[in-house]
Each structure stands twice: as structure tokens, then as C-alpha cells.
């Protein structure tokens, strides 16, 4: 891919590289608008930076002066950004030399050229032409035609594997990304980004997109190969934009989706030509065996994969072409009845051909020591994901038992060495390939093996159950490795989509646990929409296989309601839970544990939907029934007491919640002991409600002690441990250490990204908390930038109507107001309120909160009378919905009094605070922070009243 572009003068090139780095810094900061930066420049930097100047700096039209770009770099990247900016700015000015680039760089697998590789000159020329014209090229064709090897050979031409410097290369950077799964592409891009010094290794998804942006602006020459695209959706948004002569994109696929080729060159790769097939056999075969290669090539339809099977078999058996042709014809004829006459996905004749060569190869692999094991492994592997099966799954007891049943080995004789040797045999005969973590079986081989397995229905059923047991055996309770979790889910999906799926439902007796484990794994990974869809699909199957009143069908409905609620549809979860409760009451009776569980879920989701008082009433009634049916020390009784306490706190009684939890903790310690997870959780809830009841300093001490115990008992990466770190950080902030809270959440974010990834809802919440505490610490502009980035991700992951997305809009509007734009905050809150009333309803706590914010910013914008009027309207609704003693009702009374005073009604402000103080003394006591704040406000307005006389 030669580069014939004319280079700009050296100084302009340095400025262009500086501008490219500045754009990357701008992206990392969440892409604040130029208008926003310009608007904040005077108040934030003490100097004015116009939008026009910003645009020129970011596009490389001119180099910015240091006294201005220093402040911009600090705003976008902190002190680290300033230091790096100074170095790059001096390089751009020519003051210091630019360090040598460490090109060439190759990211990903380096596929060695196979023995007797046949160059495809026509197709290779098409790839080169696409590189010159700046179009992406996709090598497409029948499975087994050598698409990956063609792409690998072309990549090695542009960057030889042994090249020590760029002078021997036509590209500086090569990225080889397996494209069967989105996570594999993201991982490759993140590794490349780390090599060129951009992005955050702890956030691979975001870093991958920054790498794509970097490809757009870099002056380096590059090649990106997306190998084996199996799903157009998996690569959506991850195709780099090619550049004529300097940036090339190549994909390989067996798919025929028209959307995959839109705007891209299709390079069709078919079977070998006669000359290529004969040349391959003459080169690859032992010369003494090459008596009639043309007849073998013709019989095998010149399919490279089938020819590779044949060559491995003949060389191993020292078998001449005529003899192999004889064996092949007989084997193919014996398999005719296993394949239907109608056209298959891969073509019936091709499947027959590969099935015959594969079965001969398997026979030979089975004859090699350990005898018979390779075939048993393939019977299991053909039911699982062709893009990768965890190697550990074949080393489990279920797999060993299956191998023993299919061979003459006793189960104790099936050792790790036996399995490893058999996997090596599959690799040697071109049946499968493996790396350190997974084994991959070519889709065509897998399809043929599966059709062979179908010939023995009872064996196929047995293999299906064993494959499911293998996945369960290696599925960790805590999914720390996101790649492993995704691999297990993909294999479950493949297994459940086979013709033997009915076996996983126990012929009507119940579903296999692996189906539920995969669905739950999606939810725990933060893939909420996928989890909901998985449970919906399970429900459809359960209705068909088990009937509507089966325990597992009802249980699936409970899980579906739960994940709907977690995904933000609390009202829908409450409705679904109520319907489930009625059905369980009808089917199981009032005292069945599942019926009681439905009542608990119903109360919980009512609280989340904005009715904590109704939830508290539901939990109180449930507590009484639990005491009668289960007894005081039953785990479900204790859980209900916890939920009752929490709902009371949510309904406006934090002190009552703390008292209830304190009593519960005594019983937890007596019944379960100090290290039981539920005891630790109760300690966490007690500390939290004490914090909310006005004692953040005390909560800080309790959370610190609890965290030590959680790390000892559950481990540092347990979700409860991570949650407690967040509560400890919040307590630190509420106790007065605002910067300490922000730093604690930053440290938590690094671990959260590593453990559950960037798109998990908890990760987004932590990022939101970082913005919150930075804003509270005096940097509302930075808080607005970070809040906007969180909002973008929540819109992408959760959608516009999720409560978390709505909360992010509220946060962003508030921080923009704090940063000096109260009028803009009013506009954003008006838009938000319209959506909240439509989605949540007018009486939802979130709607009330936005009305409060809207009123406050009206006052901040210079209309205190209008603010007081809005708070008066809000107070009437909160009295109706929440009652007079709810914390939010009391807060609204304070806001109404304050803005009435600002509007000139000093007597009204003084009277309002006098009444509020009396109620807060009664409800919260004299030492609560809210009570103390009310005293201060009352003193202020009394003083103002005296001055006004």
C-alpha cells in the first residue's frame, strides 16, 4: 500500500500532530462543546478564548499561544494534561526534538504462512487496489476457502513479521482483530491504543473508540484486519474509516448480508483453481504418495479445508492418492443418508465432502494415542460455539465421564494429559485450532460433525446434557473475567439453539440450570436489555414445554419482573409482580415460600416506583405473616424486617429505619454470627441510615470498620465490598471531606472498570458520584463535563426513558446552572419535567425533585418571587403525597421560606422558619444537621427583619 501523498512542510506537520493530540485530549474529556469552553474561559481561566480560536487550534490551522493552551489543557486533562501539552507544544514549535517512533507495531495474532501456501494473485490485487483507493475490502466466500490465510499473507507483505524498522514496511501499524465477538475487536483496539499512548486501559470500550478517532488523525500508515466477521451487529460502529494510500481496512467473512458490503469492496474467494489445487497437493504431499493428485483435487471439489484434511491423513498413513481417493469415495457414499437433499447453509455437496475428509481425519486422530478420545471431544465440541470453547470445559468431570463412556478408558484414566493429547490430535489433523484459553472448531467441520452426531439420537441427547454440565462446571460464582463470562454465555446460546434444545428442558420436567445461569450472567454484567430478552425467551419456552403454572415458569416470570425493575421500569416490575403474586396465590396458596416472595417483590418495586409508604405497609403485613408461618429467626423473616426498615427510611423516617435496623442487627448476630453476609449487609444499611439521619461522621467510622470485615470475609472484589466502598466515600464527603470523596470514588472506578467493565450500571453510578463530589468541591464546570459524558453513555446503554438517564439529565442541568448558566438550567429542567411527568407521573419523587430544582434556578436567575410561588405549589403536592413530616416536604418548606424572604417577605420567611424549626426539633431532634441549618436560617431572617424596621 504505497503512500504517494505529498508531505506538508515540517513545521506544519508538527502543528498538525499537536492538533491531533489536542483533539484526543478533548475526546477524553467528554467532548465539551466549543461554546461551553469559550463561555467558561473567562470565569475558569481568567482569559477569553474564542470559539474561532479553539476551532483553529483543534484543526491545526495555527499553533496556540502557551498562556492560553496551558489553561485549556488543564481544564481538559488536569495537571498531567498540562505537562504532556507543554512537551508536545515545544515539539510543535521546534524547540525540542520529537522522539523516534517505535514503528513498526503489530497488534494481535501473527499467522504463519501454511506449508505450500497458494497465493491468490487476482484476489490479492483486489486488496491492494482497495488500499490505494481508500475503500474497505471484505474477503468473502464459502467456509474453508482460505480467507483468513489470504488476509494474513497480504498483511505480512505490508509488514513482514521479521521487520525491525519501518523502512522495510509499507505500513507502520498492523492490528489483527478476531471479529467473531465484539469484545475481541474492542480488546485488540484497546491494546493498539495503549501502544500509541491514548485512552485508559481500564476502560477498553471507550478506549477502542478513541483509537478509531486516532486512526482518523494520525500521520502513521496503518492496516486493520477484522477476521471472521460472523455478525454484522458485532462490528457495527467498529469499522475504521480507510484513507487512500495510508489507512486500509480488510474484513473476512462467510456471511452474505448485503448490509455488510455496503460501501465496501467485496473480494470473492472461491475454491482453488485446478492449477492451485494440483500445485498444493504436489507441494504438501510426500512425493512418494503423489501418484494422482488431480483425481483427489477433483473429488474434494478443490476445497482448501478438505485438501488439508486429506494431506494430513495421507502423510500420516503413508497413503497414496489413489488409495485415499478410494477411501474417500466409500466414506462419502456411506454418509449420503445423513444429509438432506435440500440445499444446506454451506451446500450439501461441500458438506458431504468435508464430512468425509473430516471423518477420515477423525478416524486417524482416534487411532492415535489416546485412542478414541479425539472423536468424543469433537462430539461435544460440535454442539458449542465455533468461535471459541473454553479449554477448561474439556477438563471437567462431566467431560471425562463422557470420554470414558465413549472409549475403553476408565474415568480415573481420563487425565488432563489424555485430554490435552487428544486436543493436539484434532489440531494436527486440521479439525480444530487452539490457543491458551479456547479451542476453535471450523464452522464447516462443526456443521458436518453435528450432522454425523444426529445419526445417533440418544448419543446426541446425552452429549447435549454433558455439554451443558461442562459449562456449569467452569462457570464461576463471581464473574471477574468478562471475556470468560462472555465465552460461557455464547456457548450456552449456541447449545440452546441446536436441534437438541428440547433435552435442556428435561422433556417437561424442568429446564437445565445453565439456561438460567446465562440469563442471570447477562444481568450481572450490566447487559440489562439482553437479560430481559433472555428471560422473555425462556418464558416462551417454559410456556411451551412446562405450562403456565409450573414452578419454573412462575420463577422465570419473577426474574423477568426483577430485571425489568433493575433496568428502570419499576412501575412495570410492580405490575408484573402483582400479577405473579395472584397466580402463585391461586396455584400454591398463601403460605408457600414463593407466594410470600412475590409479596416481598411487589412491595419492593412499589417503593422503587415512588410509593415507599405503600411499600412499608406491605412489608409490615408481610412481616406479621412471616412471623406466623416461618418464625422470627427464619432468613426470610429477617430479610423482610430489613426491607421494612429501608422502606420506612425511604418514606421519610431515617431515624426509625436506623432503630429498626439496630434491633435487626442484634438478631442477625445471634442467629447467623458476625461474619455472615446478611449480618454484614445489615451493618451497611444501619450505617447508611444513620448517615441519612444526620450522622455522617459516625457512619464514616462504621463503614470503615465494615469495609475491613467485608474484604476479609467476602474479598475485595465482591459486589457488597465495592458497594460499601462507595458508601464510605459518600460518608466522607458528607462529613466534610469533599475532595477525599471524589478521590475515593476515582479509585473505586478503576477497580469497577477492571471487574465489571465500563458499561455496567454501577460503573456509571460511580462516574456520576465523581462528578457530584468534584462539583461540591468547587468545580461545577468539570462536574458538568463529566455529567454530560455519563448522560451520553446512559442514553446509549439504557435509553432515554430509564430513571438513571433522567437523573443524569437533572444532574447535568444543575451543574450547568452552578457553572454560571441558571437560565440554561431552567430550560433544561423544563424539558426534563415534561418527560418525567409523561414517563414517571406527576407524583413521582424524581418529578418532585426536578420541580424543586426548577424553582431554585428560577430564583437564582433573578426571580425570587416566581421561585417562592413554584415552591408553594410543590409544597401542596408533597403534603398530599408524602405527608407533612417527610424530609422532602420539610425541605420544600425551607426553600419556600427562603425564597419568600429573598422576594421581600421578611416576616413570611421568619414565620416559615420558626414553624419549620419546631417541626424539625420534633421529628429530627436538636442536633440533626437539618435542624442546625434551620436555626441558622431563622437567625438570618430575624436579623434581616430587625434591620428592616
N, C-alpha and C positions, 0 to 999 in steps of 0.2 A: 504494500500500500504506500507508494512513494508520495512524498509531500512536496508539491511543486508550488505551494503558496509563497507569495513574496513576503519577506520578513520586514516589519517596520523598523525604523531606526532604533538603536539600542536603548536610548533614554525612554522613548515611547513604549518600548516593550517592558521596561522595568515598571513604568507607571501603570501599564495595563495589568501586570501581575499584582501590583499593590492594590489596584481597584478590585481585582478578583478576590483577594484575601479580605478586603473590606466588605464585599458582598457576602462572603461566607460568614463573617462575624455578625453581619446584620441578620442573616438567616438564623444563626444560633440564638440570637436574642429574641426570636419570635417574630421577626419582620415588622417592627413598629413602622407605621406609615411615615413618609417624609413630612407630612403636615404635622403629625404628632411630635416628631423630633424637633422640627422648626419652632413649633408653638412652645415647647418646653425649654428651648435653648437659653432664653434669657433668664428665666427663673432658676433653671437647673445648672446652667454653665456660667451664667453671668455675661454671656456674649450672645450675639444674634447670629444664627446660621440659617440662611435662606433655603427654601426648597430647591431653588435652581442650583445653588452651590452643592447641596447634598447630591443631587442628580448627577452633576458633573464629576464629583469625586467617585461616586459608585460606578460610573460608566467609563472612567479612565480618561475623560477629556482633559483633565488637569490634575496636578498633584495638590492636595490641600495644604494650607499653612499649618505648621505644627501646633501653634497656640489654639487652633480650633479643632483639629482632628484628635488631639490628645483628649479633649473633653468628650468627643463623640465616642472614642474607643473606650473610655472609662464607663460611659453610660451603657454601651453595648456589651462590654466584656469584663468590666471590673479592672482591678489593678493588673491582673495577668494580661488582659487585653491591651492595656496601655504599654506594658513592657514589650510585648510582641509587636505592637504597632510601631513603636519607636525604632525597633530593629529593621522592620520592613520598610518604614518610611525613609530611613537613612540609606538603605539599599536602593530604593527608587530614586533618590537624589544623587546616587553615585558616590556617596561619602564612604561607604564600606563595600567590600566585595560580596557578591552573593555566593553562599556555599555551593559546592558542587552537588548536583542532584544525584541520588543513588539509583539511577536507572542502569539497566533495565530491571523491572519488577514483574514477577509472575505471581498472581494470587490464585490459589486453588490447585486442582489436580493437574499433573503433567502426564498425560497419557503417552506412554511409549508407543512408537510405531510398531504394529504387529509384524511378526515374521511374514515375509512375502507380501507386504502391503501393495495393493494395486492402486496406483494414482488414477484419479478420475479427472482427466485433463479438461474436459468440457465443463464439468461442474465446478472445478477449481477456478477456471477462468471466469465463470459467472460470479463467484465470490469476490474475485479481485475487481471485477467491473463494478460491483455494488459498492466496494470500498472507495473507488475513485469518484463515483457519482454521489456518494453520501446517502445511500439508501440501506436500510437494514435488510439482511438476507436471511431467509429461513430455508434450511435444508430439510426437505420433506420427502417422505417415501415410506414404503412398506417396512414394517419392523424387520430388523435383521439385515438391512441392505448396506450398513456401514456408515450411517450418517455421522455418528459421533467420531469415528476414525477419520472421516474426511475433514471435519471441522478441526480436529486435533492436529492433523498433518498441515493444514493451512496455517493454523496458529503457530506451529513450530517453524514454518517458513518465515513468518514475520518476526518471530523472536526465537531463535534457536535455543534449545534448552541449556546448551553449554556456553551461551554468550556471556561474556564478562563485562561488556560495556555496550552503550547504545550504538556505537559505530558499526556494529555487526547486525543491528536490528532495524527493522522498518517501523517498529512501534516501541515506545518507552514502557508502557504498562499493558499487561495482559491479565484479564480477570476471567477465570473459568468457573462458571457458577452452575451447579446442577439445578435444574429448573423444574423438577417434579413437584416440589413443595415450595411455597412462598418463603418459608423460614430459611431454606437453603440458599436462596438468592440473597435474602437480607443478610445472612451470615457472611457470604462472600463479599458483598458490598461493604459491610462494616469492617471486614479485615482489610480491604483495599483502602478504605477511608483512614484507618489507623496508620497505614503505610505512608500515606501522603499528608498525615498530620491534621486531619479535620474530624469533627464530631466527638461524641462521648462514647467510649467503648461500652459503658453500662447501659446505653440506650441504642441498641442496634437498629431498631426500626427507623427512628429519627435520623440516625447516622447514615443509614442506607440512602435516604432521600437527599441528605446533604451531599453524599458522594455523587449522586446523579446531577445535582446542581454544580458540583465541582467539575464534572466532565464537560459541562457546557462552557466553562470559562477558562479552563486550563490551557496552557500552550503545549502541554505534553501530547504525544501521539499515543493513541490507545486502541485496544481491541477488547470487546466484551463478548463472551460466548455464553449463551443460555442453553445448556444442553438438556435435551429430552423434556421439552415442554409438553406436559400431559393435560394441562387445564388452563385454558385461556384466562380464566379469572385469577389464577395464581400469579400470573405475571402482569396483571393489569396495574398500570402505574409504575412498573419497574423496568420498562424498556428505555434504555438511554437514547438520546437524540443523536443520531450519527452526524458526522461532519465530513464533507468531501475531502478525502485525502489524509485526514488526521484523526478521525474517530470512527471506528467501524463496529457494527453490532451484527452478530450471527446467532441464529437460533437453530435448534434441530428438533424435529417433531415427527410423530406418526399420525398426528391429528390432521383432519381435513377441514376444520372450522373456517369458514370464509372470513370471519372477523379477524382471525389470526394473521391473515395475509394482507389485510387492507393497508395500503401504504408501504408494503414491504415486498421485496423481490422473492418469488418462490423459486427455489432451486430444486428441481425434482431429481431424486436419486433412486434409480431402479436397480434391478439385479445386475450382476456382472454381464458384460457382453461375452460372446463366445471366446474371444481372444483373451479377455481379462480372466475368465474362469479357468481356461486351459493354462494360462501363464501361472495363475495362483497355484493350481494343483502341481504343476511341474516344479515350481519353486519350493512349495511347502512339503511335498511328499518325499519320502526316502526314494531316491532314484530307482532303486531296485523294485519298487512297488508300482511305478508309474507306467503300467503296460497299456492302459486305455483311459487316460484322464478325460477325454472328450465325452465318453459314454457316461461317466459319473457326473460330469458337469451338467449334461442334458437331463439326466434322471433327477437331479437335485434342483432343477429349474434355475441353476446358476445363482442360487441364494447364498450370499456370503456366510450367514449363520449356519446353514445346513452343511456347507462345504467345510466350515471349521470343525463341526462335529465329525464329519467323515474323515478329515485329515488326522484328527486326534485319535480316532478309533483305528484307522489303518496303520498309523505309525506305531501305536501301542501293541496291536495284534500282529504286526508284520504281515499285513494282508494286502494282496494286490488288488488293483482297481476292479478287475473282472469279478473276483470273489466278493468284494464289497458290494458291487452292483447286484450280484445275486442275492446277498443277504438283505439289501435294502428293498429290492422288489418284493421279496417274500414278506418282509415286515410291514411294508406299506399295504400290501394286499390284506394282511391279517387285521389291519386297523380300519379297513373301509367301513365296517358297520358301526364304528364308534363315532363317526362324523356324519351329520345330517346332509342330505343332498342340497338343501338350500344354501345360498351364499352366507358365509360367516363374516364376522368383522374383519378378519385378516385374509379371507379367501380359503375355500375348502381345500383346494389342491396344495396351496402353500402350507396350510396347517397339517395336512397329511404328510407332506414332505418333511417338515420339521419334526413332526411327531415320530416319524420313522427313524430319522437320523438321531433324534434325541433318545428314543427308546433303546436303540443300539448302543449309544454312548452310555446311557444309564446302566444297561446290562454290563458293560465293561467296567464302569465305575463300581457297580455292585460286586463284581468278581474280584476287584482289587480289595485288599485288606483295608478296613474291616468289612468283610463280605456282607452285602445286603443293606448296609446302613444308609448309603447314599440314596437309594431309592425311597426308603422310608422318610428321609428328610425332605425329599422333593414332594412326596405325597402331602406332607404338612405344609411345606412352603408354597405350593401352588394355590392354597386357599387364602394366602395372606398378601400383603401389599407388595407389588413388584418393585416399587421404588425403594424398599428397604424393610427388612425384617430384623428385629433386634437379635444379635447373635446369642445373647444370654437366654433367649427363649428356648433355644435348642439344647441348652444345658440344664433344663429343669426336670423335675421328677416326672411330670406328665409326658414330656417328650421321650425321656428314657424308657418309660413304660411302653409307649407306642413302638419304639425301636425294638424292644425286647419281644413284643408281640408279633412283629413283622420279620424277625430274624431268628436264628438259633441261639442268640445270646440270652443269658440270664440277666435280669435287671441290674444286679450288682456288677456285672461285667461291662455294662454300658457306662464307660467313664468319660471324663472330659476329653481325654486323648483320643478315644474312639470317635467321638462326635467331631472333634476338630479334624481328624484324618479324613473322615467321610466328607466334610465340607470342602476340604482341599481337593478331593477327588472330583467333586462337582465342578470346582473351578478349573481343574486340569482338563476336563473334557468339554469345556465351553458351555456348561449347563448353567452355571451361576458365577457371579463375581462377589468378592467380599472385601471389606476393609476392617478396621479395628473394632467397629461397633455394629455393623449390619451386613447382611447378605442380600444381594440383589439378584433376582431371577428374571431373565429377559422375558418381557411380556408375552412374546410368541411362544417361548418354551413353557411358560407357566400355563398359557391357554391350552397348549397341547397336552401337558401333564394333567391338567384338570379334566379334560375330556376323557383321558385314559382312566382317571380315577372314577369317573361317572359310571364306568362299566361294571363297577362292584359297589352297588348302592350301600350295602351295610358297612363296607370299609370307608366309604366317603362320609357317612354319618359319624362313624367313630372318629375319623380324622378331624372332622369339624369340631367335635366336643373337645378333643385333645388340644387343637389349636387355640380354642378359647381358654382352656385351662393353662396353657403355656403363657398367654398374655397376662392372665390374672396373677400367675406365679411371679412375674417380674415387675408387676405394677406397684410402685412404691406408695406407701400411705401418704407421704408428703412429697409432692411433685416438685423437687428442687431443680431438676434438669428439664427445661422447657422443650428441648429437642427430643429427649426420650419420651416425654408425655405426648408430644405430637405424633411421634412414631407409633406409639401404642394405640392412640386414637385412630390413626389412619389404618392400622392393621385390623382394628375392630370393625371399622366401617367396611373394609374390603370383605372381611369374613361374613358380616351380616348381609352383604349384598350378593352372596353366592346362591346357587340353587339349593344349598343345604340349610338356608336360613331357618327353615321350619324346625330343624333339630335344636336350634338355640332356644326355642320356645317350649321344649320338653314335651312336644306332642300334646299340648293343652294343660300340662301340669304347672308350668311357670317358666319365666324367662331366665336365661343364663345370667349370672351376676356381671359378666364382662360388658353386657349391653348397658347396664345401669352405671357401671364404673366409667365407661367412656362418656356418657352424657354428663355425669357429675364432674368429670375432669374438665369438660368444656366450661362449665360454670365457674369452677375454682380457678381456672386460668384467666377469668375475666371475659371470656367469649360468650357473653350472655345471650345474644340473639341466637347463636349457634346452639347453646344449651337448650333454649326454649324450643327451637325447631327439632332438636334431637328427642326431647320428651314428647313433643306432639307426634312425631313419627312412631315412637314407642307406644303411645296411647292408641294410635290407629291399629297397630299390630296387635296390641293387647285385646282390643275390642274384637278383632277377627279371631284371634287364637284362644282367648280365655273367656271372653264375655264381659259385659259391663259391671257385674257385681263381684268379680273375682278380686281377692285381696290385692293382688299385684296391679290390677287395672286401677283400683282405687288409689293405691300407693303412687302410681305414676301421675295421677291427677294431682295429688298432693305436691309432688315435686314440680310439676308444671306450674302450679299456682305459686310455689315458693320462688322459682326463678323469674316468673313474671314480676313479682314484687321486687326482687333484687334488681331487676332491670329498670325499675322505676314506675311500674304500673301497680302501685299499692292498692288503688281502688279496684282494679281488675282482679288482683290477688285476693282481696277481701270477698268479692262476689263469688269467685271460684271456690274459695274456702268455705263459704256459707253453703253453696250447692253441694260440695263434697260432704260437709257435716250432715246435711239432711239425708244423703244417700247412705252414709255409714250408720246413721241412727236407724234407718229403715232396715239395713242389711245385718248390722252387727249388734244393735241395741245400744242403750245409753251408757253402759258401764264398760264397754270394750275399750282397751287402751287406744286403738286407732280413732275411735269416736271422740274420746277425750282430747287426743292430739289435734283433731280437727277444730275443736272449740278453742284450743290454745292458738292455733294458727289464725283463726278468724279474729280473735281479739288482737293478736299482734299486728295484723295487716290493717285493722281498723285504726290502731294507733298511728301506723305509718301513713295512713291516708288522711290524717288530720283530726282524728277523733280519739285523743288519748283518754278523755273522761269515760267514753263508752268502752274503751279497751279495759280500763281499770275496773269498771263494773263487771265486765265479762270475766276477767281474771279472778275477781273476788268470788264470784259464783262458782267458778271452776275450782278454786282453792277449797271451798267447802265440800264439793263433790269428791275431790281427790282425797281429802282427809277421811271421808266416809268409806270410799271404795278402796283406796290404796294404803291409807295410813299416813301418819305425819312424817315418817322418815323415808318414804319411797322417793326415788330420784325425781319422778315426775311432779310430785307434790312440792319438792324443794325448788324445782325449776319454775313452777307456777308462782311460788312466793317471790322469786326473783323478778319474774315478769310483772307481777302486780306492783312491786316496788318501783320498777322502772317506769311503768305507765303512770303511776301516781306522780312521779317526778315530772314526766312529760306534761301532765295535766296541770302543773303549776305548784306542786308541793315538794320541792327538793329536800327540805328538812325531813318531811315524812318519809320520803324514799330512803334517805340515809338511815333513819331509825329502823325501818323495816329490814333493810339490808344488814344492819348491825345485828339484829336478832337472828336473821338467817345465817350469818357467818358463824355464830355460836353453834348452831345446829349442824352446819356443814363440818366444822372442826370435830364435833362429837361423832358424827355419822361416818364421814369419809376420811378424816385426817387432814393434816396441814398441807400435804403435797398433792392432793387430788386436784385435777384440772378444774373441777367445778368450784372447789374451795378457792382456788387462785382467781377464778373469774369473779366470784363474789367479792373478793378483796378489791379487785379492779373496779367493779361497779360501785362499791361503797366509797372508794376514794374519789371516783368521778362525781358522785352526787354530793359528797362533802365539798368538793371544789365548786360545784354549781350552787351549793347552798351558802357560799360566801367564804370558804376557807381554802384558797388556792395554795397557800404556803403549807398547810397541813397535808393537803393532797399531794404536794410535791414530795414530801418526806415519805408518804405511804407508797406512792408509785415507784420511787427509787428502791425501796425495800422489796416491793413486789417484783420489780424487774430482775433483781438479783435471784430471787427464787424461781422465776419463770425460766431464766436462762439455765439454771441448774436442773430443773425438773423436765422442761419441755424442749430446751435447746434454743439457741439464739435465732433460728430461722422459722420457728413455729409462728403461725399467724397471730396467736394470742400474744406472744412475746413482742412481735412487731407492732401490734395494736397498742400495747402498753407503752412502748417507746414513744408512740405518737401522743398518747395521753399525758405522759411525763413531760414531753416537750410543751404541750399546751399549758400544763400547770406552771411550768417555768415562766412562760410568757405572762400568764395571768397573775403570777406572783411578782412581776415587775421586770424580769429579765427578757426583754423583747428580742434583742439580738441573739441571746442564747437560745431562745425558742427557734428562731429561724435557722441557726446553725445546726441545732439538733435535728430539725426536720430535713435539712440538706443531707446530713449523714444517714438518716433513715431512708431517704430517697435512693441513695447509692445502693444500699442493700436491697431495697424493694425492687429496683430495676434488675438487679442480678438474679433475684429469686423468682419473681413472677412476671417481670417484663414491663415494657413501657405502657402497654395498653390496658393493664389491669385497673379496675375502678379504684382500688386502694392506692395505686401509684398516682393516679390523677388527683385523688384527695390530698395526698401528701404534697404534691406540687401546689395545690390550692392553698394549703396551710403555709407553705414557704412564702407565697405572695402575701398572705394575710399578715404574717408577722413582720415581714420586711416593710409593709405599708404602715403597720402600727409603730414600727421603729423609726419612722420618719421619711420613708422613701416611697410615697404613693405612686410616683411615676413608674418606678421599677415594678411595683405591685400591679399596676395596670398592664404593663407589658407582659408579665408572667401570667396574669389572669386571662389575657387575650389568647395566649398560647394554649392554656388549659381549655378555654372555650372552644377553640378550633378542634382540639382532639376529642372533646366530648361530643361536639356536633358530628364528627366523623365516626366515632365509635358507638355513641348512644342515641344519636338522632336529636332533632330539635325539641322534642316534647318530653324528654326524660327530665325528672326533677333535678338531677345533678346539672344538666345543661342549663336549665332555667336558673339554678342557683349561681352558676358561673356568669350568666348574663347580669345578674344582680351584683355580683362581686365586681365585675368589670365596670359597670356603671358607677358604683360607689367610689372605686379607686380613681376613676377619671374625674369624678367630682372633687375628690380630695386633692388631686393633682392640679386643680385650678380651673375646672370647667363645670361649674354647677349647672349651667344652662343645658349643656350636653347631657349631664346626668339625668336631668328631668325628662328630656326627650327619650332617652333610653329606658327609663323606668316606665314612662307612659306606654311604650311599645311592649315592654315586658309584662306589664299589668294586663294588657289586653289578651296576651297569650295565656297568662296564668289563670285568669278568670275563665277562659274557654277550656283549658286543659284540667286545672285543679279544682276550679269552682271558686266562688267569691268568699267562702268562709274558711278556706284552707289556710293554715299557718303561714305558708310561703307567700300567699297573696296578701295577707295582713302585713307581713314583713316588708314587702315591696311598697305597700301603701304608706307605711311608716317612713321608709327611705325617701319616697317621692315627696312627702310632706316636708321632711327635713331639708331636702335640697331646694325646695321652693323657698324656704326661709333663708337658706344660705345664699340664694340668688337675689335676695333683697326684698322678699315679700313675706315678712313675718306674720302679717295678718292672715294671708292666704294659707300659710303653714298651720297656724292655730286652728283655722276653720277645718282643714283636712284632718287634723288630729282629733277634733271634736267629733267628726263623722266616724272616724275609725274607732274611737272610744265607744260609741254607741253599739257598733257591731261586735266589738270584743266583749263588752259586757253581756251581750245577748248570747254569744257563742262560748266564750271562755269563762265568764263569771267575773265577779269583782276582785277576787283575790289572786287571780293568775298573774305570774310575773310580767307577761306581756301587757296585760291590762294596766298594771301599776306603772310600767314604763311609759305607756302611752299617756297616762295621766301626767307624768312628769314632763313629757315633751309638750303636751298641751299647755301646761302652766308656764314652761319656759318661753315658748314662742308667743304666748299671750303677753307676757312681760315685755318681750322684745317689740311687740306691736304697740306698746304704750299702756297696757292694762296692768299697772304695777300692783294694784290691790287684788286683781284676779289672780296674778301669779303668786302673791304671798298667800292668799287664801287656799289656792290649789296645793301649794307645797305643805301648808300646815295640815290639811286633811290627809295628804299622801304620807307625811311623816307619821301621823298617828296610826295609819293602817300598816305601814311597814314595820313600825315598832311592834304592833300586834302580831303580824304574820312572820316577820323575819328576825325580830329581836334587835337590840340596840347596837350590836357590833357587826352586823352584816354590812358589806361594802355598799350595797344599795341604800341602806338606811343612813350610813355616814354621808353618802353623796347627797341624799335628800336634805340632810341637816345643812350641808354647805350651801346648797341652792336656796334653801329657805333663808339662811343668814344673808345671802347676797341680795335677795329681793326685799328683805326687810330693810337693809341698808339703803337700797335704791328708793324705797318708799319714804324713808326719813329725809333723804336728800331732796326729794321732790316736793316736800312741804314748803 
